[in-house]
Amino acid sequence: MAKRALITGITGQDGSYLAELLLSKDYQVHGIMRRASTFNTDRIDHIYVDPHEKGARIHLHYGDLSDGTGLRRILEKVKPDEVYNLGAQSHVKVSFDEPEYTADVVATGTLRLLEATRDYQQLGGKAVRFYQAGSSEMFGAAKPPQLESTPFEPRSPYAVSKVAAHYYCVNYRQAYNLFICNGILFNHESPRRGETFVTRKITRAIGRIKLGMQSKLYLGNLDARRDWGFAGDYVDAMWRMLQQDKPDDYVVATGEAYSVRQFLEAAFGAAGLDYKQYVEVDSRYFRPTEVDHLLGDSTKARKALGWEPKVTFKQLVAMMVDHDVEAARQEKTLKDAGHKVALRGGNQG
């Protein structure tokens, strides 16, 4: 029988790429999505198949990391071999505005899912492998390069919550002998990245500027340095972790860091534009506590998992710019035809 995987956050960037990967490996994929008044399945519409159709291998379930009872019911129904916990309130700036909600979903939500998984495994007698999505933000103020042994120095409610989730997973692995892996992933981007995250905010603005639909882009700290990779590469590392003989924790990163300013130069340059003519710094986008430099050392993952990034920084930037210039062309076509077009993301975040 095909393996069954359960993904929280399947409608997000990582969830969509992971679902594609697992389907390519003949998994039956189940995803948890939050109930909303509008459809939020854009990232997985291309792989979704009506469950009434014979042979459908992707199934969606309404649920939320704030609802432990609902999580238990989904686990009992799906009977997964692997659980990937990708669901979160993942925007760092928003976590300062909504710290309690962030802690409840990111930290306590992980604990709820761990408890549900532990009970399901003990009562059902079926071994489950569990992946926890960590974040380079957990390292915060720690000096680069950061690796698995680097002490965490979180600088935001989001990062603090991820640290708590990380240690819940370590504790449950040790206390209950569960197969749990923490993947400490550094920044990973794609054309599916949310439009309020800085990389996608930049490339979306480039498309609109190039087609005369936007004149300015407002950003915060241009000197912050990040280790940026391609999300499609990183979900492969997640899967590889759960195929090992023993559970462990791994840093996943490219080993190269670039500033926001360098991302701007590369992205605007790919579109034949000079970012200095369009970008302005707005202090409202600075964080109360900044993270200056994140640079990952993924030696352990490369050796133990046989993983390595395939998409370079330059290729990633070009991929995102090309996608968003085309998206802007489509928006402009609709606008010129008299349709109202909502400029999602705008200058938030």
Buried (B, 14 or more C-beta within 10 A) or exposed (E): EEBBBBBBBBBBBBBBBBBBBBBEEEBBBBBBBBEEEEEEBEBBEEBBEEEEEEEEBBBBBEBBBBBBEBBBBBBEEBEBBBBBBBBBBBBBBBBBEBBEBBBBBBBBBBBBBBBBBBEBBEEEEEEBBBBBBBBBBBBBBBEBBBBBEBEBBBBBBBBBBBBBBBEBBBBBBEEEEBBBBBBBBBBBBBBBBBBBBBBBBBBBBBBBBBBEBBEEBBBBBBEBBBBBBBBBBBBBBBBBBBEBEEBBBBBBBBBBBBBBBBBBBBBBBBBEBEBEEBBEEEEEBBBEEBBBBBBBBBBBBBEBBEBEBEBEBEEBBBBBBBBBBEBBBEBBEEBEEEEEBEBEBBBBB
